[in-house]
Structures are given as C-alpha cells and as structure tokens.
C-alpha cells in the first residue's frame, strides 16, 4: 500500500527538484524518494552517449583478435558502469 507524504517547498526549491528529476529521467516523486532514502540519482545519459556505446558494441561484434575483443569488452563494461550505473538501483 502506498502512502502519501506532503512537503512544503518554495517555488525555487520545487523548480530545482523538477529540473534535477528531469535530468535523471525520474518523476519528481521518485527523485525525492530516492534522495530521502540516501540514494543519489545520476543524470541520465543523453541519446548521443547511448548511440556511441551502441557503436562500440557493433565494433565488438566484428572479427577481432581475442586480446582486442577482451580489451574492448572490458572498456565497454567500464563505460556502462560509469554512465548507466550498476543497473540495480
């Protein structure tokens, strides 16, 4: 069962929360809930970053040496973790 919590804010505070939630790709409620529970949401990567990582994945699917493929996959995993988080948040 979901409960409702009311919070009083200034217009400026509400605008700041709205902007930060949007940058993270979250609703205002989800953003405030995550912040209140100690999680710091990251700004959502833009479409260009998604396209770049998709391009790197496409290159990784080519006929590469085992060493090059391993290095590329390791780099892609580092990029994914840095930009998109663990996927468990």
Gaussian input, Z-matrix of N, CA and C with variables (Angstrom, degrees):
# hf/3-21g

backbone

0 1
 N
 C     1     B1
 C     2     B2     1     A1
 N     3     B3     2     A2     1     D1
 C     4     B4     3     A3     2     D2
 C     5     B5     4     A4     3     D3
 N     6     B6     5     A5     4     D4
 C     7     B7     6     A6     5     D5
 C     8     B8     7     A7     6     D6
 N     9     B9     8     A8     7     D7
 C    10    B10     9     A9     8     D8
 C    11    B11    10    A10     9     D9
 N    12    B12    11    A11    10    D10
 C    13    B13    12    A12    11    D11
 C    14    B14    13    A13    12    D12
 N    15    B15    14    A14    13    D13
 C    16    B16    15    A15    14    D14
 C    17    B17    16    A16    15    D15
 N    18    B18    17    A17    16    D16
 C    19    B19    18    A18    17    D17
 C    20    B20    19    A19    18    D18
 N    21    B21    20    A20    19    D19
 C    22    B22    21    A21    20    D20
 C    23    B23    22    A22    21    D21
 N    24    B24    23    A23    22    D22
 C    25    B25    24    A24    23    D23
 C    26    B26    25    A25    24    D24
 N    27    B27    26    A26    25    D25
 C    28    B28    27    A27    26    D26
 C    29    B29    28    A28    27    D27
 N    30    B30    29    A29    28    D28
 C    31    B31    30    A30    29    D29
 C    32    B32    31    A31    30    D30
 N    33    B33    32    A32    31    D31
 C    34    B34    33    A33    32    D32
 C    35    B35    34    A34    33    D33
 N    36    B36    35    A35    34    D34
 C    37    B37    36    A36    35    D35
 C    38    B38    37    A37    36    D36
 N    39    B39    38    A38    37    D37
 C    40    B40    39    A39    38    D38
 C    41    B41    40    A40    39    D39
 N    42    B42    41    A41    40    D40
 C    43    B43    42    A42    41    D41
 C    44    B44    43    A43    42    D42
 N    45    B45    44    A44    43    D43
 C    46    B46    45    A45    44    D44
 C    47    B47    46    A46    45    D45
 N    48    B48    47    A47    46    D46
 C    49    B49    48    A48    47    D47
 C    50    B50    49    A49    48    D48
 N    51    B51    50    A50    49    D49
 C    52    B52    51    A51    50    D50
 C    53    B53    52    A52    51    D51
 N    54    B54    53    A53    52    D52
 C    55    B55    54    A54    53    D53
 C    56    B56    55    A55    54    D54
 N    57    B57    56    A56    55    D55
 C    58    B58    57    A57    56    D56
 C    59    B59    58    A58    57    D57
 N    60    B60    59    A59    58    D58
 C    61    B61    60    A60    59    D59
 C    62    B62    61    A61    60    D60
 N    63    B63    62    A62    61    D61
 C    64    B64    63    A63    62    D62
 C    65    B65    64    A64    63    D63
 N    66    B66    65    A65    64    D64
 C    67    B67    66    A66    65    D65
 C    68    B68    67    A67    66    D66
 N    69    B69    68    A68    67    D67
 C    70    B70    69    A69    68    D68
 C    71    B71    70    A70    69    D69
 N    72    B72    71    A71    70    D70
 C    73    B73    72    A72    71    D71
 C    74    B74    73    A73    72    D72
 N    75    B75    74    A74    73    D73
 C    76    B76    75    A75    74    D74
 C    77    B77    76    A76    75    D75
 N    78    B78    77    A77    76    D76
 C    79    B79    78    A78    77    D77
 C    80    B80    79    A79    78    D78
 N    81    B81    80    A80    79    D79
 C    82    B82    81    A81    80    D80
 C    83    B83    82    A82    81    D81
 N    84    B84    83    A83    82    D82
 C    85    B85    84    A84    83    D83
 C    86    B86    85    A85    84    D84
 N    87    B87    86    A86    85    D85
 C    88    B88    87    A87    86    D86
 C    89    B89    88    A88    87    D87
 N    90    B90    89    A89    88    D88
 C    91    B91    90    A90    89    D89
 C    92    B92    91    A91    90    D90
 N    93    B93    92    A92    91    D91
 C    94    B94    93    A93    92    D92
 C    95    B95    94    A94    93    D93
 N    96    B96    95    A95    94    D94
 C    97    B97    96    A96    95    D95
 C    98    B98    97    A97    96    D96
 N    99    B99    98    A98    97    D97
 C   100   B100    99    A99    98    D98
 C   101   B101   100   A100    99    D99
 N   102   B102   101   A101   100   D100
 C   103   B103   102   A102   101   D101
 C   104   B104   103   A103   102   D102
 N   105   B105   104   A104   103   D103
 C   106   B106   105   A105   104   D104
 C   107   B107   106   A106   105   D105
 N   108   B108   107   A107   106   D106
 C   109   B109   108   A108   107   D107
 C   110   B110   109   A109   108   D108
 N   111   B111   110   A110   109   D109
 C   112   B112   111   A111   110   D110
 C   113   B113   112   A112   111   D111
 N   114   B114   113   A113   112   D112
 C   115   B115   114   A114   113   D113
 C   116   B116   115   A115   114   D114
 N   117   B117   116   A116   115   D115
 C   118   B118   117   A117   116   D116
 C   119   B119   118   A118   117   D117
 N   120   B120   119   A119   118   D118
 C   121   B121   120   A120   119   D119
 C   122   B122   121   A121   120   D120
 N   123   B123   122   A122   121   D121
 C   124   B124   123   A123   122   D122
 C   125   B125   124   A124   123   D123
 N   126   B126   125   A125   124   D124
 C   127   B127   126   A126   125   D125
 C   128   B128   127   A127   126   D126
 N   129   B129   128   A128   127   D127
 C   130   B130   129   A129   128   D128
 C   131   B131   130   A130   129   D129
 N   132   B132   131   A131   130   D130
 C   133   B133   132   A132   131   D131
 C   134   B134   133   A133   132   D132
 N   135   B135   134   A134   133   D133
 C   136   B136   135   A135   134   D134
 C   137   B137   136   A136   135   D135
 N   138   B138   137   A137   136   D136
 C   139   B139   138   A138   137   D137
 C   140   B140   139   A139   138   D138
 N   141   B141   140   A140   139   D139
 C   142   B142   141   A141   140   D140
 C   143   B143   142   A142   141   D141
 N   144   B144   143   A143   142   D142
 C   145   B145   144   A144   143   D143
 C   146   B146   145   A145   144   D144
 N   147   B147   146   A146   145   D145
 C   148   B148   147   A147   146   D146
 C   149   B149   148   A148   147   D147
 N   150   B150   149   A149   148   D148
 C   151   B151   150   A150   149   D149
 C   152   B152   151   A151   150   D150
 N   153   B153   152   A152   151   D151
 C   154   B154   153   A153   152   D152
 C   155   B155   154   A154   153   D153
 N   156   B156   155   A155   154   D154
 C   157   B157   156   A156   155   D155
 C   158   B158   157   A157   156   D156
 N   159   B159   158   A158   157   D157
 C   160   B160   159   A159   158   D158
 C   161   B161   160   A160   159   D159
 N   162   B162   161   A161   160   D160
 C   163   B163   162   A162   161   D161
 C   164   B164   163   A163   162   D162
 N   165   B165   164   A164   163   D163
 C   166   B166   165   A165   164   D164
 C   167   B167   166   A166   165   D165
 N   168   B168   167   A167   166   D166
 C   169   B169   168   A168   167   D167
 C   170   B170   169   A169   168   D168
 N   171   B171   170   A170   169   D169
 C   172   B172   171   A171   170   D170
 C   173   B173   172   A172   171   D171
 N   174   B174   173   A173   172   D172
 C   175   B175   174   A174   173   D173
 C   176   B176   175   A175   174   D174
 N   177   B177   176   A176   175   D175
 C   178   B178   177   A177   176   D176
 C   179   B179   178   A178   177   D177
 N   180   B180   179   A179   178   D178
 C   181   B181   180   A180   179   D179
 C   182   B182   181   A181   180   D180
 N   183   B183   182   A182   181   D181
 C   184   B184   183   A183   182   D182
 C   185   B185   184   A184   183   D183
 N   186   B186   185   A185   184   D184
 C   187   B187   186   A186   185   D185
 C   188   B188   187   A187   186   D186
 N   189   B189   188   A188   187   D187
 C   190   B190   189   A189   188   D188
 C   191   B191   190   A190   189   D189
 N   192   B192   191   A191   190   D190
 C   193   B193   192   A192   191   D191
 C   194   B194   193   A193   192   D192
 N   195   B195   194   A194   193   D193
 C   196   B196   195   A195   194   D194
 C   197   B197   196   A196   195   D195
 N   198   B198   197   A197   196   D196
 C   199   B199   198   A198   197   D197
 C   200   B200   199   A199   198   D198
 N   201   B201   200   A200   199   D199
 C   202   B202   201   A201   200   D200
 C   203   B203   202   A202   201   D201
 N   204   B204   203   A203   202   D202
 C   205   B205   204   A204   203   D203
 C   206   B206   205   A205   204   D204
 N   207   B207   206   A206   205   D205
 C   208   B208   207   A207   206   D206
 C   209   B209   208   A208   207   D207
 N   210   B210   209   A209   208   D208
 C   211   B211   210   A210   209   D209
 C   212   B212   211   A211   210   D210
 N   213   B213   212   A212   211   D211
 C   214   B214   213   A213   212   D212
 C   215   B215   214   A214   213   D213
 N   216   B216   215   A215   214   D214
 C   217   B217   216   A216   215   D215
 C   218   B218   217   A217   216   D216
 N   219   B219   218   A218   217   D217
 C   220   B220   219   A219   218   D218
 C   221   B221   220   A220   219   D219
 N   222   B222   221   A221   220   D220
 C   223   B223   222   A222   221   D221
 C   224   B224   223   A223   222   D222
 N   225   B225   224   A224   223   D223
 C   226   B226   225   A225   224   D224
 C   227   B227   226   A226   225   D225
 N   228   B228   227   A227   226   D226
 C   229   B229   228   A228   227   D227
 C   230   B230   229   A229   228   D228
 N   231   B231   230   A230   229   D229
 C   232   B232   231   A231   230   D230
 C   233   B233   232   A232   231   D231
 N   234   B234   233   A233   232   D232
 C   235   B235   234   A234   233   D233
 C   236   B236   235   A235   234   D234
 N   237   B237   236   A236   235   D235
 C   238   B238   237   A237   236   D236
 C   239   B239   238   A238   237   D237
 N   240   B240   239   A239   238   D238
 C   241   B241   240   A240   239   D239
 C   242   B242   241   A241   240   D240
 N   243   B243   242   A242   241   D241
 C   244   B244   243   A243   242   D242
 C   245   B245   244   A244   243   D243
 N   246   B246   245   A245   244   D244
 C   247   B247   246   A246   245   D245
 C   248   B248   247   A247   246   D246
 N   249   B249   248   A248   247   D247
 C   250   B250   249   A249   248   D248
 C   251   B251   250   A250   249   D249
 N   252   B252   251   A251   250   D250
 C   253   B253   252   A252   251   D251
 C   254   B254   253   A253   252   D252
 N   255   B255   254   A254   253   D253
 C   256   B256   255   A255   254   D254
 C   257   B257   256   A256   255   D255
 N   258   B258   257   A257   256   D256
 C   259   B259   258   A258   257   D257
 C   260   B260   259   A259   258   D258
 N   261   B261   260   A260   259   D259
 C   262   B262   261   A261   260   D260
 C   263   B263   262   A262   261   D261
 N   264   B264   263   A263   262   D262
 C   265   B265   264   A264   263   D263
 C   266   B266   265   A265   264   D264

   B1=1.4476
   B2=1.5305
   B3=1.2914
   B4=1.4591
   B5=1.5152
   B6=1.3042
   B7=1.4634
   B8=1.5222
   B9=1.2944
   B10=1.4608
   B11=1.5234
   B12=1.3283
   B13=1.4533
   B14=1.5262
   B15=1.3018
   B16=1.4620
   B17=1.5186
   B18=1.3194
   B19=1.4600
   B20=1.5247
   B21=1.2948
   B22=1.4693
   B23=1.5284
   B24=1.3347
   B25=1.4655
   B26=1.5147
   B27=1.3078
   B28=1.4613
   B29=1.5213
   B30=1.3101
   B31=1.4680
   B32=1.5236
   B33=1.3367
   B34=1.4703
   B35=1.5235
   B36=1.3402
   B37=1.4652
   B38=1.5299
   B39=1.3165
   B40=1.4661
   B41=1.5306
   B42=1.3221
   B43=1.4615
   B44=1.5328
   B45=1.3371
   B46=1.4636
   B47=1.5216
   B48=1.3228
   B49=1.4714
   B50=1.5199
   B51=1.3202
   B52=1.4629
   B53=1.5253
   B54=1.3296
   B55=1.4640
   B56=1.5382
   B57=1.3154
   B58=1.4705
   B59=1.5226
   B60=1.3106
   B61=1.4705
   B62=1.5253
   B63=1.3292
   B64=1.4614
   B65=1.5246
   B66=1.3348
   B67=1.4658
   B68=1.5268
   B69=1.3338
   B70=1.4641
   B71=1.5239
   B72=1.3239
   B73=1.4576
   B74=1.5249
   B75=1.3353
   B76=1.4624
   B77=1.5210
   B78=1.3263
   B79=1.4601
   B80=1.5238
   B81=1.3245
   B82=1.4568
   B83=1.5271
   B84=1.3129
   B85=1.4632
   B86=1.5258
   B87=1.3298
   B88=1.4679
   B89=1.5297
   B90=1.3179
   B91=1.4600
   B92=1.5296
   B93=1.3336
   B94=1.4682
   B95=1.5311
   B96=1.3362
   B97=1.4649
   B98=1.5326
   B99=1.3353
   B100=1.4650
   B101=1.5293
   B102=1.3182
   B103=1.4704
   B104=1.5285
   B105=1.3186
   B106=1.4645
   B107=1.5296
   B108=1.3225
   B109=1.4591
   B110=1.5317
   B111=1.3375
   B112=1.4543
   B113=1.5140
   B114=1.3213
   B115=1.4619
   B116=1.5221
   B117=1.3293
   B118=1.4584
   B119=1.5204
   B120=1.3304
   B121=1.4625
   B122=1.5266
   B123=1.3021
   B124=1.4664
   B125=1.5146
   B126=1.3038
   B127=1.4572
   B128=1.5274
   B129=1.3129
   B130=1.4599
   B131=1.5333
   B132=1.3288
   B133=1.4673
   B134=1.5267
   B135=1.3184
   B136=1.4582
   B137=1.5289
   B138=1.3230
   B139=1.4615
   B140=1.5203
   B141=1.3320
   B142=1.4663
   B143=1.5304
   B144=1.3234
   B145=1.4640
   B146=1.5172
   B147=1.3241
   B148=1.4595
   B149=1.5298
   B150=1.3295
   B151=1.4615
   B152=1.5262
   B153=1.3390
   B154=1.4671
   B155=1.5181
   B156=1.3141
   B157=1.4631
   B158=1.5280
   B159=1.3309
   B160=1.4671
   B161=1.5301
   B162=1.3270
   B163=1.4750
   B164=1.5114
   B165=1.3257
   B166=1.4647
   B167=1.5290
   B168=1.3126
   B169=1.4689
   B170=1.5283
   B171=1.3154
   B172=1.4634
   B173=1.5296
   B174=1.3290
   B175=1.4663
   B176=1.5186
   B177=1.3186
   B178=1.4665
   B179=1.5248
   B180=1.3243
   B181=1.4610
   B182=1.5258
   B183=1.3179
   B184=1.4711
   B185=1.5247
   B186=1.3058
   B187=1.4636
   B188=1.5315
   B189=1.3314
   B190=1.4572
   B191=1.5162
   B192=1.3241
   B193=1.4638
   B194=1.5272
   B195=1.3092
   B196=1.4716
   B197=1.5235
   B198=1.3442
   B199=1.4634
   B200=1.5322
   B201=1.3383
   B202=1.4577
   B203=1.5208
   B204=1.3203
   B205=1.4574
   B206=1.5373
   B207=1.3242
   B208=1.4654
   B209=1.5256
   B210=1.3390
   B211=1.4604
   B212=1.5246
   B213=1.3220
   B214=1.4673
   B215=1.5325
   B216=1.3211
   B217=1.4595
   B218=1.5223
   B219=1.3249
   B220=1.4573
   B221=1.5282
   B222=1.3216
   B223=1.4589
   B224=1.5229
   B225=1.3244
   B226=1.4595
   B227=1.5273
   B228=1.3048
   B229=1.4670
   B230=1.5296
   B231=1.3141
   B232=1.4624
   B233=1.5279
   B234=1.3266
   B235=1.4638
   B236=1.5248
   B237=1.3313
   B238=1.4605
   B239=1.5274
   B240=1.3233
   B241=1.4594
   B242=1.5226
   B243=1.3182
   B244=1.4619
   B245=1.5244
   B246=1.3358
   B247=1.4523
   B248=1.5181
   B249=1.3226
   B250=1.4536
   B251=1.5244
   B252=1.3112
   B253=1.4616
   B254=1.5098
   B255=1.2895
   B256=1.4645
   B257=1.5176
   B258=1.3355
   B259=1.4516
   B260=1.5186
   B261=1.3252
   B262=1.4611
   B263=1.5124
   B264=1.3425
   B265=1.4685
   B266=1.4985
   A1=109.30
   A2=116.52
   A3=120.67
   A4=110.08
   A5=114.66
   A6=122.13
   A7=108.58
   A8=116.80
   A9=122.58
   A10=108.77
   A11=116.13
   A12=122.62
   A13=107.44
   A14=116.63
   A15=120.44
   A16=109.44
   A17=115.47
   A18=122.40
   A19=107.95
   A20=116.57
   A21=120.76
   A22=108.51
   A23=115.50
   A24=122.57
   A25=110.57
   A26=115.08
   A27=119.08
   A28=107.21
   A29=116.47
   A30=120.35
   A31=110.49
   A32=116.33
   A33=120.41
   A34=111.53
   A35=116.84
   A36=120.29
   A37=110.74
   A38=115.62
   A39=119.58
   A40=110.63
   A41=116.81
   A42=120.58
   A43=110.73
   A44=116.76
   A45=120.57
   A46=110.45
   A47=117.75
   A48=121.02
   A49=110.08
   A50=117.04
   A51=121.16
   A52=110.43
   A53=117.28
   A54=121.40
   A55=111.14
   A56=116.71
   A57=120.28
   A58=111.53
   A59=116.57
   A60=120.01
   A61=110.36
   A62=116.17
   A63=120.58
   A64=110.92
   A65=117.35
   A66=121.19
   A67=111.74
   A68=116.43
   A69=121.59
   A70=112.18
   A71=116.93
   A72=120.22
   A73=112.58
   A74=116.48
   A75=121.44
   A76=110.13
   A77=115.41
   A78=119.22
   A79=107.26
   A80=116.45
   A81=119.91
   A82=110.60
   A83=117.27
   A84=120.96
   A85=111.02
   A86=116.51
   A87=119.83
   A88=110.78
   A89=116.65
   A90=120.20
   A91=110.89
   A92=116.93
   A93=121.17
   A94=109.97
   A95=117.48
   A96=121.20
   A97=110.96
   A98=116.45
   A99=120.04
   A100=111.57
   A101=116.39
   A102=120.13
   A103=110.94
   A104=116.91
   A105=121.03
   A106=111.21
   A107=116.93
   A108=120.90
   A109=112.23
   A110=116.76
   A111=120.83
   A112=116.31
   A113=118.33
   A114=121.71
   A115=109.28
   A116=117.03
   A117=121.10
   A118=108.84
   A119=118.06
   A120=120.38
   A121=111.00
   A122=115.49
   A123=121.27
   A124=109.32
   A125=114.58
   A126=119.06
   A127=108.42
   A128=115.68
   A129=120.34
   A130=109.19
   A131=116.81
   A132=119.41
   A133=110.08
   A134=115.40
   A135=118.33
   A136=111.07
   A137=116.56
   A138=122.01
   A139=112.45
   A140=117.30
   A141=120.25
   A142=110.62
   A143=117.51
   A144=120.18
   A145=111.36
   A146=116.80
   A147=120.01
   A148=110.08
   A149=116.52
   A150=121.05
   A151=111.56
   A152=116.79
   A153=120.46
   A154=111.52
   A155=117.29
   A156=118.90
   A157=110.76
   A158=117.10
   A159=119.91
   A160=109.98
   A161=116.58
   A162=120.55
   A163=111.83
   A164=117.09
   A165=120.16
   A166=111.12
   A167=116.29
   A168=120.04
   A169=110.73
   A170=116.06
   A171=120.74
   A172=110.66
   A173=116.43
   A174=120.93
   A175=109.77
   A176=116.69
   A177=120.84
   A178=111.77
   A179=117.21
   A180=120.84
   A181=113.23
   A182=117.51
   A183=121.01
   A184=110.28
   A185=115.67
   A186=121.70
   A187=109.39
   A188=116.98
   A189=123.51
   A190=110.16
   A191=115.69
   A192=118.57
   A193=108.16
   A194=117.19
   A195=121.65
   A196=110.67
   A197=117.52
   A198=121.62
   A199=110.99
   A200=116.26
   A201=120.40
   A202=110.48
   A203=116.47
   A204=120.61
   A205=110.75
   A206=117.47
   A207=121.42
   A208=110.84
   A209=116.89
   A210=120.91
   A211=110.95
   A212=116.52
   A213=121.07
   A214=110.74
   A215=116.71
   A216=119.80
   A217=111.89
   A218=117.36
   A219=121.08
   A220=110.31
   A221=116.43
   A222=121.20
   A223=110.91
   A224=117.44
   A225=120.74
   A226=111.45
   A227=117.39
   A228=120.73
   A229=110.43
   A230=117.11
   A231=120.73
   A232=110.63
   A233=116.13
   A234=121.01
   A235=109.76
   A236=117.21
   A237=121.52
   A238=110.89
   A239=116.70
   A240=120.36
   A241=111.53
   A242=116.63
   A243=120.49
   A244=112.07
   A245=116.06
   A246=119.91
   A247=114.34
   A248=116.32
   A249=119.82
   A250=113.22
   A251=118.44
   A252=121.83
   A253=111.58
   A254=115.58
   A255=120.98
   A256=112.98
   A257=116.74
   A258=119.85
   A259=111.64
   A260=117.61
   A261=121.61
   A262=112.71
   A263=117.78
   A264=121.26
   A265=111.50
   D1=129.21
   D2=179.40
   D3=-88.10
   D4=140.47
   D5=177.61
   D6=-109.62
   D7=160.78
   D8=179.49
   D9=-111.20
   D10=137.77
   D11=177.12
   D12=-125.66
   D13=124.29
   D14=179.58
   D15=-98.99
   D16=138.52
   D17=-179.53
   D18=-132.32
   D19=136.13
   D20=177.81
   D21=-94.02
   D22=131.76
   D23=-177.81
   D24=-134.65
   D25=157.02
   D26=169.11
   D27=-78.01
   D28=163.50
   D29=177.16
   D30=-59.88
   D31=-39.96
   D32=179.84
   D33=-64.28
   D34=-42.31
   D35=178.45
   D36=-62.98
   D37=-43.65
   D38=-179.75
   D39=-63.61
   D40=-41.28
   D41=178.43
   D42=-63.55
   D43=-39.85
   D44=179.07
   D45=-65.30
   D46=-42.78
   D47=178.30
   D48=-64.30
   D49=-43.43
   D50=178.67
   D51=-58.12
   D52=-46.27
   D53=-178.07
   D54=-65.82
   D55=-42.73
   D56=-179.84
   D57=-67.62
   D58=-40.11
   D59=177.91
   D60=-62.68
   D61=-43.94
   D62=179.47
   D63=-62.10
   D64=-42.41
   D65=179.87
   D66=-62.43
   D67=-28.28
   D68=179.90
   D69=-91.50
   D70=-3.72
   D71=-178.62
   D72=72.43
   D73=29.04
   D74=-177.81
   D75=-120.31
   D76=156.78
   D77=170.43
   D78=-70.79
   D79=162.96
   D80=177.81
   D81=-61.49
   D82=-40.72
   D83=-179.98
   D84=-62.86
   D85=-45.33
   D86=-179.35
   D87=-65.91
   D88=-39.67
   D89=178.51
   D90=-61.56
   D91=-49.77
   D92=-178.83
   D93=-64.05
   D94=-41.30
   D95=178.89
   D96=-59.96
   D97=-47.18
   D98=179.55
   D99=-62.62
   D100=-43.61
   D101=179.58
   D102=-63.80
   D103=-42.26
   D104=-178.33
   D105=-66.13
   D106=-28.19
   D107=-178.91
   D108=-93.88
   D109=9.76
   D110=172.55
   D111=93.94
   D112=2.27
   D113=178.86
   D114=-94.09
   D115=136.90
   D116=177.42
   D117=-105.99
   D118=102.31
   D119=179.63
   D120=-64.05
   D121=145.13
   D122=175.76
   D123=-95.30
   D124=154.02
   D125=174.04
   D126=-62.81
   D127=137.66
   D128=-179.65
   D129=-70.05
   D130=133.01
   D131=177.28
   D132=-61.91
   D133=148.08
   D134=-179.24
   D135=-80.57
   D136=172.45
   D137=-176.75
   D138=-61.07
   D139=-32.31
   D140=-179.69
   D141=-62.81
   D142=-40.34
   D143=178.08
   D144=-66.19
   D145=-39.04
   D146=175.98
   D147=-61.40
   D148=-43.54
   D149=179.68
   D150=-63.28
   D151=-40.71
   D152=179.19
   D153=-64.50
   D154=-44.32
   D155=179.70
   D156=-67.91
   D157=-34.21
   D158=175.63
   D159=-63.99
   D160=-39.19
   D161=176.73
   D162=-63.50
   D163=-40.59
   D164=176.82
   D165=-63.93
   D166=-38.90
   D167=177.17
   D168=-63.55
   D169=-38.78
   D170=178.18
   D171=-61.97
   D172=-42.52
   D173=177.23
   D174=-63.11
   D175=-39.82
   D176=-178.75
   D177=-62.83
   D178=-24.91
   D179=179.90
   D180=-81.27
   D181=-4.45
   D182=178.47
   D183=-78.10
   D184=170.75
   D185=-179.66
   D186=-76.78
   D187=91.74
   D188=-178.19
   D189=-110.93
   D190=161.70
   D191=173.67
   D192=-64.78
   D193=156.93
   D194=-179.86
   D195=-58.38
   D196=-41.06
   D197=-178.28
   D198=-66.65
   D199=-44.20
   D200=179.90
   D201=-65.49
   D202=-42.66
   D203=179.03
   D204=-62.14
   D205=-44.19
   D206=179.87
   D207=-63.11
   D208=-42.87
   D209=179.21
   D210=-64.67
   D211=-42.14
   D212=-179.90
   D213=-65.34
   D214=-44.55
   D215=179.30
   D216=-64.78
   D217=-36.69
   D218=176.86
   D219=-64.50
   D220=-43.98
   D221=178.34
   D222=-63.44
   D223=-43.20
   D224=177.99
   D225=-60.57
   D226=-39.53
   D227=179.07
   D228=-66.12
   D229=-40.33
   D230=177.37
   D231=-63.28
   D232=-43.38
   D233=178.82
   D234=-62.47
   D235=-46.00
   D236=-179.64
   D237=-58.68
   D238=-46.31
   D239=-179.51
   D240=-64.65
   D241=-41.33
   D242=-177.81
   D243=-68.81
   D244=-43.36
   D245=-174.91
   D246=-86.31
   D247=-37.27
   D248=-171.74
   D249=-112.30
   D250=-3.51
   D251=-178.61
   D252=78.28
   D253=-173.75
   D254=-176.19
   D255=-75.26
   D256=-16.67
   D257=-176.62
   D258=85.83
   D259=0.46
   D260=-178.28
   D261=-106.06
   D262=1.47
   D263=-177.20
   D264=-84.83

